[in-house]
Amino acid sequence: MIRIRETKDQAAFAALFQHFAPRVKSFLMKSGASEPLAEEVTQEAMATLWHKADLFDPTRASVSTWIFTIARNRKIDALRKQRRPEPEDLTWGPEAEPDQEDVVVLQQETEQLGIALAGLPEKQRELIERAYFGDLSHSEIAEQTGLPLGTIKSRIRLALERMRHAMK
């Protein structure tokens, strides 16, 4: 791997490819990938290894760990890409009108949620609002408020439990 990283040694890459490609393909198939997908992902992973060899750091991971991590990430990317709807699969035109019963239920649940939120202690309500209405992560809330991350998580967990109880 060092020879590939430092001098783009093709013979070293061929040896590495010959050793790891079948193992990576087998690993991918055992983790649920079809044979064609495993083959494609293996090729992509090995190509990534060649192109990004300069990023390999032997102090952070072994060669095998690095290669299998690349393969795993490529598989995840490929599966995500497969699940995206194609443009022709997207529905066009106006959406169907929701059932009146669903609208009423949603209005009632929204009202209950508002009451449950209003019934929270100020500190918990503020954190819930930042997390869910402000779309902030727990870490971002901790940075903004200066509170420890554990305190943020505990208060949000307690607030959600109180809201769950209030909505039953």
N, CA, C and O of each residue as an XYZ file, in Angstrom:
672
protein
N       0.834     -1.188      0.000
C       0.000      0.000      0.000
C       0.883      1.257      0.000
O       0.565      2.258     -0.642
N       1.970      1.177      0.719
C       2.886      2.322      0.784
C       3.450      2.616     -0.608
O       3.570      3.778     -0.997
N       3.799      1.559     -1.363
C       4.329      1.767     -2.719
C       3.269      2.377     -3.630
O       3.581      3.212     -4.480
N       2.044      1.969     -3.456
C       0.963      2.556     -4.260
C       0.792      4.023     -3.892
O       0.652      4.884     -4.760
N       0.807      4.294     -2.588
C       0.617      5.667     -2.108
C       1.740      6.591     -2.573
O       1.490      7.718     -3.000
N       2.965      6.109     -2.486
C       4.098      6.999     -2.742
C       4.536      7.055     -4.197
O       4.957      8.112     -4.667
N       4.448      5.933     -4.930
C       4.966      5.933     -6.300
C       3.971      5.449     -7.348
O       4.327      5.283     -8.515
N       2.716      5.220     -6.935
C       1.683      4.707     -7.858
C       2.173      3.433     -8.543
O       2.021      3.265     -9.753
N       2.762      2.541     -7.751
C       3.318      1.283     -8.240
C       2.189      0.369     -8.719
O       1.392     -0.117     -7.916
N       2.129      0.138    -10.040
C       1.050     -0.659    -10.629
C       1.158     -2.129    -10.254
O       0.138     -2.797    -10.084
N       2.359     -2.638    -10.123
C       2.538     -4.045     -9.740
C       2.040     -4.264     -8.311
O       1.403     -5.276     -8.016
N       2.330     -3.330     -7.450
C       1.848     -3.431     -6.065
C       0.325     -3.361     -6.030
O      -0.318     -4.075     -5.260
N      -0.248     -2.497     -6.868
C      -1.714     -2.401     -6.932
C      -2.309     -3.700     -7.457
O      -3.318     -4.172     -6.932
N      -1.702     -4.281     -8.480
C      -2.204     -5.535     -9.039
C      -2.187     -6.632     -7.974
O      -3.133     -7.413     -7.873
N      -1.128     -6.693     -7.190
C      -1.035     -7.699     -6.124
C      -2.100     -7.442     -5.053
O      -2.757     -8.371     -4.584
N      -2.258     -6.202     -4.683
C      -3.265     -5.843     -3.681
C      -4.667     -6.153     -4.204
O      -5.509     -6.680     -3.478
N      -4.905     -5.820     -5.467
C      -6.201     -6.085     -6.093
C      -6.479     -7.585     -6.107
O      -7.567     -8.028     -5.738
N      -5.497     -8.349     -6.531
C      -5.658     -9.800     -6.638
C      -5.962    -10.414     -5.267
O      -6.741    -11.362     -5.163
N      -5.352     -9.874     -4.235
C      -5.570    -10.397     -2.886
C      -6.923     -9.962     -2.317
O      -7.662    -10.786     -1.779
N      -7.250     -8.665     -2.433
C      -8.415     -8.135     -1.736
C      -9.723     -8.168     -2.521
O     -10.784     -8.297     -1.911
N      -9.692     -8.059     -3.841
C     -10.945     -7.975     -4.605
C     -11.884     -9.148     -4.333
O     -13.067     -8.914     -4.086
N     -11.412    -10.412     -4.365
C     -12.337    -11.514     -4.078
C     -12.869    -11.477     -2.649
O     -14.024    -11.827     -2.408
N     -12.045    -11.061     -1.714
C     -12.467    -10.989     -0.313
C     -13.501     -9.885     -0.101
O     -14.466    -10.063      0.643
N     -13.292     -8.752     -0.756
C     -14.244     -7.638     -0.655
C     -15.580     -8.047     -1.274
O     -16.637     -7.790     -0.697
N     -15.536     -8.674     -2.433
C     -16.769     -9.117     -3.093
C     -17.527    -10.098     -2.200
O     -18.743     -9.988     -2.046
N     -16.818    -11.045     -1.617
C     -17.437    -12.022     -0.718
C     -18.043    -11.333      0.496
O     -19.161    -11.652      0.901
N     -17.312    -10.395      1.076
C     -17.805     -9.615      2.216
C     -19.099     -8.889      1.867
O     -20.047     -8.889      2.652
N     -19.138     -8.278      0.702
C     -20.320     -7.532      0.280
C     -21.509     -8.463      0.052
O     -22.637     -8.131      0.415
N     -21.264     -9.607     -0.539
C     -22.349    -10.549     -0.787
C     -22.876    -11.131      0.532
O     -24.079    -11.345      0.676
N     -21.990    -11.382      1.479
C     -22.426    -11.883      2.782
C     -23.230    -10.830      3.539
O     -24.054    -11.162      4.391
N     -22.987     -9.568      3.225
C     -23.727     -8.496      3.904
C     -25.002     -8.121      3.154
O     -25.629     -7.106      3.456
N     -25.389     -8.952      2.163
C     -26.693     -8.766      1.527
C     -26.692     -8.187      0.127
O     -27.762     -8.030     -0.461
N     -25.557     -7.868     -0.423
C     -25.509     -7.313     -1.777
C     -25.670     -8.433     -2.804
O     -25.194     -9.551     -2.603
N     -26.338     -8.119     -3.893
C     -26.437     -9.081     -4.990
C     -25.057     -9.220     -5.636
O     -24.181     -8.380     -5.431
N     -24.870    -10.289     -6.418
C     -23.560    -10.492     -7.051
C     -23.178     -9.343     -7.982
O     -22.039     -8.879     -7.932
N     -24.105     -8.862     -8.842
C     -23.724     -7.729     -9.706
C     -23.374     -6.468     -8.907
O     -22.434     -5.750     -9.247
N     -24.139     -6.207     -7.846
C     -23.850     -5.026     -7.022
C     -22.511     -5.199     -6.315
O     -21.714     -4.263     -6.256
N     -22.259     -6.395     -5.778
C     -20.992     -6.651     -5.088
C     -19.815     -6.474     -6.040
O     -18.783     -5.920     -5.662
N     -19.968     -6.942     -7.265
C     -18.909     -6.808     -8.271
C     -18.648     -5.332     -8.579
O     -17.502     -4.885     -8.620
N     -19.727     -4.593     -8.793
C     -19.603     -3.168     -9.110
C     -18.972     -2.390     -7.961
O     -18.082     -1.567     -8.170
N     -19.440     -2.658     -6.755
C     -18.915     -1.941     -5.585
C     -17.455     -2.306     -5.343
O     -16.655     -1.452     -4.962
N     -17.111     -3.558     -5.561
C     -15.711     -3.973     -5.405
C     -14.824     -3.201     -6.380
O     -13.765     -2.700     -6.004
N     -15.266     -3.112     -7.635
C     -14.497     -2.357     -8.635
C     -14.341     -0.898     -8.204
O     -13.251     -0.332     -8.287
N     -15.435     -0.298     -7.747
C     -15.378      1.103     -7.308
C     -14.458      1.272     -6.113
O     -13.691      2.232     -6.045
N     -14.533      0.339     -5.169
C     -13.685      0.431     -3.978
C     -12.215      0.329     -4.346
O     -11.387      1.072     -3.819
N     -11.888     -0.584     -5.243
C     -10.492     -0.741     -5.634
C     -10.006      0.457     -6.454
O      -8.847      0.858     -6.349
N     -10.893      1.021     -7.265
C     -10.521      2.235     -8.008
C     -10.298      3.391     -7.033
O      -9.380      4.192     -7.209
N     -11.134      3.469     -6.020
C     -10.960      4.510     -4.997
C      -9.629      4.326     -4.289
O      -8.921      5.296     -4.018
N      -9.291      3.076     -3.990
C      -8.016      2.789     -3.344
C      -6.861      3.331     -4.185
O      -5.925      3.920     -3.644
N      -6.919      3.136     -5.492
C      -5.866      3.618     -6.379
C      -5.807      5.143     -6.410
O      -4.735      5.737     -6.293
N      -6.973      5.765     -6.569
C      -7.011      7.222     -6.713
C      -6.769      7.977     -5.408
O      -6.284      9.108     -5.419
N      -7.106      7.354     -4.297
C      -6.980      8.052     -3.014
C      -5.933      7.417     -2.111
O      -5.987      7.563     -0.890
N      -4.998      6.724     -2.704
C      -3.948      6.055     -1.929
C      -3.180      7.041     -1.054
O      -2.683      6.671      0.009
N      -3.083      8.282     -1.494
C      -2.366      9.286     -0.708
C      -3.055      9.586      0.623
O      -2.436     10.164      1.516
N      -4.318      9.206      0.770
C      -5.048      9.441      2.014
C      -4.857      8.317      3.029
O      -5.241      8.457      4.190
N      -4.264      7.201      2.595
C      -4.054      6.079      3.507
C      -3.030      6.458      4.568
O      -1.947      6.958      4.264
N      -3.401      6.208      5.826
C      -2.524      6.498      6.960
C      -2.399      5.228      7.796
O      -3.338      4.852      8.498
N      -1.242      4.563      7.726
C      -1.093      3.300      8.455
C      -1.180      3.453      9.976
O      -1.354      2.458     10.679
N      -1.067      4.655     10.487
C      -1.196      4.851     11.933
C      -2.657      4.872     12.369
O      -2.952      4.714     13.554
N      -3.572      5.066     11.423
C      -4.994      5.131     11.757
C      -5.726      3.823     11.502
O      -6.693      3.512     12.197
N      -5.275      3.047     10.507
C      -5.960      1.792     10.185
C      -5.035      0.897      9.382
O      -4.098      1.353      8.727
N      -5.333     -0.396      9.454
C      -4.582     -1.334      8.620
C      -5.101     -1.223      7.191
O      -6.157     -0.639      6.947
N      -4.359     -1.783      6.263
C      -4.762     -1.743      4.854
C      -6.121     -2.420      4.686
O      -7.003     -1.886      4.013
N      -6.291     -3.590      5.291
C      -7.554     -4.320      5.131
C      -8.724     -3.530      5.715
O      -9.792     -3.467      5.107
N      -8.532     -2.938      6.869
C      -9.606     -2.135      7.473
C      -9.973     -0.977      6.560
O     -11.153     -0.691      6.358
N      -8.973     -0.316      6.013
C      -9.217      0.828      5.139
C      -9.985      0.399      3.893
O     -10.942      1.062      3.493
N      -9.567     -0.708      3.277
C     -10.209     -1.194      2.053
C     -11.651     -1.621      2.329
O     -12.558     -1.262      1.578
N     -11.863     -2.379      3.392
C     -13.219     -2.845      3.693
C     -14.135     -1.684      4.097
O     -15.338     -1.730      3.842
N     -13.583     -0.662      4.713
C     -14.380      0.525      5.049
C     -14.795      1.260      3.776
O     -15.940      1.694      3.648
N     -13.867      1.395      2.846
C     -14.204      2.023      1.554
C     -15.310      1.224      0.872
O     -16.272      1.800      0.365
N     -15.176     -0.097      0.858
C     -16.175     -0.956      0.205
C     -17.535     -0.824      0.884
O     -18.560     -0.720      0.211
N     -17.543     -0.828      2.197
C     -18.802     -0.691      2.931
C     -19.468      0.639      2.601
O     -20.675      0.685      2.363
N     -18.706      1.704      2.585
C     -19.267      3.025      2.286
C     -19.778      3.105      0.850
O     -20.821      3.707      0.595
N     -19.051      2.505     -0.081
C     -19.502      2.486     -1.485
C     -20.804      1.691     -1.618
O     -21.688      2.064     -2.390
N     -20.916      0.601     -0.867
C     -22.145     -0.203     -0.905
C     -23.324      0.625     -0.390
O     -24.397      0.624     -0.994
N     -23.126      1.322      0.714
C     -24.189      2.164      1.271
C     -24.600      3.219      0.249
O     -25.791      3.450      0.044
N     -23.627      3.857     -0.393
C     -23.931      4.863     -1.416
C     -24.727      4.257     -2.566
O     -25.687      4.859     -3.046
N     -24.326      3.059     -3.008
C     -25.020      2.406     -4.126
C     -26.454      2.054     -3.744
O     -27.372      2.229     -4.546
N     -26.648      1.565     -2.536
C     -28.006      1.212     -2.093
C     -28.882      2.451     -1.970
O     -30.061      2.418     -2.321
N     -28.316      3.531     -1.481
C     -29.087      4.781     -1.394
C     -29.487      5.263     -2.783
O     -30.610      5.718     -2.998
N     -28.559      5.158     -3.711
C     -28.832      5.600     -5.077
C     -29.952      4.757     -5.690
O     -30.796      5.285     -6.415
N     -29.968      3.449     -5.406
C     -31.007      2.570     -5.943
C     -32.381      2.918     -5.398
O     -33.378      2.742     -6.098
N     -32.458      3.402     -4.183
C     -33.748      3.676     -3.552
C     -34.348      5.015     -3.963
O     -35.516      5.284     -3.682
N     -33.567      5.845     -4.618
C     -34.093      7.137     -5.063
C     -35.061      6.914     -6.216
O     -34.779      6.134     -7.126
N     -36.186      7.589     -6.182
C     -37.125      7.406     -7.284
C     -36.584      8.053     -8.561
O     -35.966      9.117     -8.523
N     -36.825      7.404     -9.659
C     -36.464      7.976    -10.945
C     -37.466      9.077    -11.268
O     -38.599      9.030    -10.790
N     -37.078     10.059    -12.063
C     -38.005     11.148    -12.363
C     -39.348     10.665    -12.906
O     -40.378     11.270    -12.611
N     -39.360      9.591    -13.690
C     -40.638      9.122    -14.227
C     -41.498      8.456    -13.155
O     -42.698      8.272    -13.354
N     -40.888      8.087    -12.004
C     -41.652      7.482    -10.930
C     -42.337      8.524    -10.047
O     -43.227      8.192     -9.265
N     -41.923      9.770    -10.173
C     -42.505     10.813     -9.352
C     -43.906     11.145     -9.837
O     -44.178     11.181    -11.037
N     -44.786     11.387     -8.878
C     -46.144     11.741     -9.270
C     -46.200     13.220     -9.594
O     -45.523     14.035     -8.969
N     -47.012     13.551    -10.578
C     -47.149     14.930    -11.005
C     -48.593     15.353    -10.814
O     -49.505     14.528    -10.767
N     -48.770     16.626    -10.707
C     -50.125     17.143    -10.582
C     -50.494     17.354     -9.125
O     -49.687     17.131     -8.223
N     -51.723     17.787     -8.916
C     -52.142     18.077     -7.544
C     -52.254     16.791     -6.721
O     -52.566     15.718     -7.236
N     -51.988     16.944     -5.429
C     -52.124     15.805     -4.531
C     -53.593     15.560     -4.252
O     -54.415     16.474     -4.319
N     -53.907     14.330     -3.942
C     -55.285     13.990     -3.604
C     -55.669     14.689     -2.298
O     -54.840     14.864     -1.405
N     -56.908     15.075     -2.208
C     -57.397     15.718     -0.984
C     -57.385     14.698      0.153
O     -57.803     13.556     -0.035
N     -56.906     15.107      1.338
C     -56.923     14.163      2.464
C     -58.363     13.925      2.934
O     -59.243     14.768      2.758
N     -58.571     12.754      3.536
C     -59.886     12.465      4.104
C     -60.192     13.467      5.203
O     -59.299     13.887      5.940
N     -61.456     13.847      5.308
C     -61.858     14.821      6.321
C     -61.568     14.286      7.724
O     -61.198     15.043      8.621
N     -61.738     12.987      7.902
C     -61.471     12.375      9.205
C     -59.994     12.539      9.577
O     -59.670     12.833     10.727
N     -59.098     12.346      8.597
C     -57.665     12.510      8.848
C     -57.334     13.949      9.223
O     -56.483     14.193     10.078
N     -58.001     14.892      8.590
C     -57.778     16.311      8.884
C     -58.176     16.619     10.319
O     -57.450     17.305     11.039
N     -59.332     16.112     10.732
C     -59.825     16.355     12.094
C     -58.877     15.734     13.115
O     -58.541     16.367     14.116
N     -58.439     14.487     12.864
C     -57.519     13.811     13.779
C     -56.211     14.594     13.885
O     -55.677     14.772     14.981
N     -55.702     15.056     12.760
C     -54.462     15.825     12.764
C     -54.623     17.122     13.547
O     -53.729     17.509     14.299
N     -55.759     17.796     13.374
C     -56.009     19.032     14.122
C     -56.062     18.752     15.617
O     -55.521     19.520     16.412
N     -56.708     17.664     16.001
C     -56.802     17.325     17.423
C     -55.428     16.984     17.997
O     -55.092     17.414     19.100
N     -54.643     16.222     17.259
C     -53.301     15.873     17.730
C     -52.412     17.107     17.830
O     -51.606     17.224     18.753
N     -52.560     18.020     16.882
C     -51.781     19.255     16.911
C     -52.152     20.085     18.133
O     -51.285     20.665     18.787
N     -53.424     20.137     18.432
C     -53.890     20.875     19.609
C     -53.361     20.232     20.885
O     -52.905     20.934     21.788
N     -53.417     18.896     20.971
C     -52.891     18.183     22.129
C     -51.392     18.430     22.288
O     -50.897     18.622     23.399
N     -50.694     18.420     21.187
C     -49.253     18.654     21.207
C     -48.950     20.052     21.733
O     -48.033     20.233     22.534
N     -49.722     21.040     21.281
C     -49.530     22.411     21.766
C     -49.758     22.528     23.260
O     -49.016     23.220     23.957
N     -50.788     21.849     23.752
C     -51.078     21.876     25.195
C     -49.958     21.182     25.967
O     -49.506     21.678     27.000
N     -49.513     20.028     25.460
C     -48.433     19.297     26.125
C     -47.142     20.114     26.140
O     -46.417     20.116     27.135
N     -46.861     20.799     25.051
C     -45.668     21.641     24.972
C     -45.760     22.811     25.937
O     -44.786     23.154     26.608
N     -46.923     23.415     26.001
C     -47.119     24.557     26.905
C     -47.024     24.137     28.364
O     -46.685     24.956     29.219
N     -47.317     22.878     28.663
C     -47.271     22.389     30.041
C     -45.884     22.028     30.527
O     -45.712     21.690     31.699
N     -44.900     22.091     29.666
C     -43.524     21.770     30.061
C     -42.897     22.906     30.860
O     -43.263     24.068     30.680
N     -41.956     22.580     31.739
C     -41.170     23.634     32.384
C     -40.433     24.442     31.311
O     -40.083     23.903     30.261
N     -40.203     25.696     31.567
C     -39.611     26.628     30.605
C     -38.311     26.090     29.999
O     -38.126     26.146     28.783
N     -37.411     25.569     30.838
C     -36.110     25.102     30.346
C     -36.273     23.932     29.370
O     -35.574     23.863     28.359
N     -37.191     23.022     29.671
C     -37.409     21.884     28.786
C     -38.104     22.333     27.501
O     -37.744     21.888     26.411
N     -39.089     23.204     27.626
C     -39.818     23.660     26.444
C     -38.873     24.370     25.479
O     -38.945     24.164     24.268
N     -37.994     25.201     26.015
C     -37.054     25.939     25.174
C     -36.149     24.990     24.386
O     -35.877     25.217     23.206
N     -35.686     23.929     25.046
C     -34.813     22.975     24.363
C     -35.571     22.188     23.300
O     -35.037     21.934     22.220
N     -36.808     21.802     23.594
C     -37.630     21.095     22.597
C     -37.856     21.987     21.385
O     -37.755     21.530     20.247
N     -38.160     23.251     21.625
C     -38.395     24.179     20.517
C     -37.145     24.347     19.667
O     -37.226     24.378     18.439
N     -35.988     24.456     20.316
C     -34.742     24.599     19.544
C     -34.441     23.335     18.736
O     -34.020     23.406     17.582
N     -34.666     22.178     19.366
C     -34.340     20.915     18.703
C     -35.297     20.606     17.554
O     -34.862     20.213     16.471
N     -36.603     20.781     17.788
C     -37.569     20.325     16.791
C     -38.098     21.430     15.890
O     -38.354     21.188     14.710
N     -38.262     22.611     16.408
C     -38.749     23.700     15.569
C     -37.587     24.481     14.963
O     -37.686     24.991     13.847
N     -36.485     24.570     15.708
C     -35.294     25.255     15.202
C     -34.390     24.331     14.417
O     -33.431     24.783     13.793
N     -34.686     23.023     14.440
C     -33.938     22.030     13.688
C     -32.444     22.043     14.033
O     -31.589     21.940     13.153
N     -32.148     22.172     15.335
C     -30.760     22.189     15.797
C     -30.396     20.844     16.399
O     -31.245     20.172     16.986
N     -29.145     20.450     16.258
C     -28.672     19.219     16.889
C     -28.434     19.504     18.371
O     -28.375     20.658     18.796
N     -28.302     18.438     19.139
C     -28.038     18.615     20.569
C     -26.731     19.378     20.780
O     -26.637     20.213     21.679
N     -25.731     19.095     19.961
C     -24.439     19.781     20.080
C     -24.583     21.272     19.781
O     -23.983     22.104     20.462
N     -25.366     21.607     18.777
C     -25.575     23.022     18.442
C     -26.309     23.740     19.573
O     -25.999     24.889     19.886
N     -27.266     23.071     20.176
C     -27.989     23.671     21.303
C     -27.026     23.898     22.464
O     -27.064     24.943     23.114
N     -26.161     22.913     22.722
C     -25.184     23.049     23.801
C     -24.266     24.239     23.551
O     -23.948     24.982     24.479
N     -23.836     24.426     22.302
C     -22.986     25.570     21.967
C     -23.719     26.885     22.199
O     -23.150     27.825     22.754
N     -24.984     26.956     21.774
C     -25.754     28.192     21.902
C     -26.071     28.538     23.352
O     -26.018     29.704     23.742
N     -26.402     27.520     24.152
C     -26.854     27.782     25.517
C     -25.727     27.748     26.534
O     -25.855     28.302     27.626
N     -24.625     27.100     26.183
C     -23.530     26.969     27.131
C     -23.755     25.846     28.131
O     -22.950     25.663     29.044
N     -24.838     25.089     27.973
C     -25.123     23.966     28.867
C     -24.343     22.740     28.402
O     -24.045     22.602     27.216
N     -24.013     21.848     29.339
C     -23.334     20.610     28.944
C     -24.243     19.757     28.053
O     -25.465     19.771     28.198
N     -23.628     19.022     27.140
C     -24.371     18.187     26.201
C     -25.247     17.176     26.936
O     -26.384     16.936     26.527
N     -24.742     16.587     28.001
C     -25.519     15.621     28.785
C     -26.775     16.233     29.368
O     -27.821     15.586     29.416
N     -26.679     17.483     29.813
C     -27.841     18.187     30.366
C     -28.882     18.407     29.278
O     -30.079     18.236     29.508
N     -28.419     18.788     28.091
C     -29.332     19.003     26.956
C     -30.085     17.707     26.672
O     -31.312     17.705     26.568
N     -29.349     16.611     26.549
C     -29.966     15.330     26.222
C     -30.948     14.891     27.303
O     -32.037     14.406     26.995
N     -30.570     15.059     28.558
C     -31.448     14.657     29.661
C     -32.732     15.466     29.673
O     -33.818     14.906     29.821
N     -32.616     16.775     29.518
C     -33.814     17.618     29.538
C     -34.742     17.317     28.366
O     -35.963     17.296     28.524
N     -34.165     17.085     27.199
C     -34.995     16.768     26.037
C     -35.680     15.417     26.240
O     -36.863     15.271     25.932
N     -34.954     14.443     26.749
C     -35.548     13.133     27.006
C     -36.695     13.232     28.013
O     -37.759     12.649     27.806
N     -36.473     13.974     29.104
C     -37.524     14.150     30.104
C     -38.726     14.898     29.526
O     -39.875     14.567     29.817
N     -38.449     15.901     28.712
C     -39.535     16.676     28.109
C     -40.364     15.803     27.172
O     -41.593     15.871     27.186
N     -39.708     14.994     26.370
C     -40.437     14.112     25.454
C     -41.274     13.098     26.224
O     -42.393     12.778     25.824
N     -40.732     12.593     27.329
C     -41.487     11.641     28.150
C     -42.719     12.320     28.753
O     -43.803     11.736     28.777
N     -42.553     13.537     29.233
C     -43.713     14.288     29.780
C     -44.758     14.545     28.702
O     -45.957     14.418     28.949
N     -44.307     14.900     27.524
C     -45.248     15.168     26.422
C     -45.976     13.889     26.026
O     -47.184     13.903     25.788
N     -45.234     12.782     25.956
C     -45.858     11.490     25.625
C     -46.955     11.146     26.634
O     -48.047     10.716     26.264
N     -46.638     11.345     27.921
C     -47.591     11.071     28.979
C     -48.802     12.004     28.882
O     -49.942     11.580     29.073
N     -48.541     13.265     28.586
C     -49.634     14.251     28.512
C     -50.563     13.980     27.322
O     -51.742     14.328     27.367
N     -50.046     13.373     26.279
C     -50.863     13.152     25.082
C     -51.649     11.842     25.133
O     -52.467     11.577     24.251
N     -51.412     11.030     26.146
C     -52.177      9.764     26.251
C     -53.566      9.982     26.793
O     -54.328      9.027     26.940
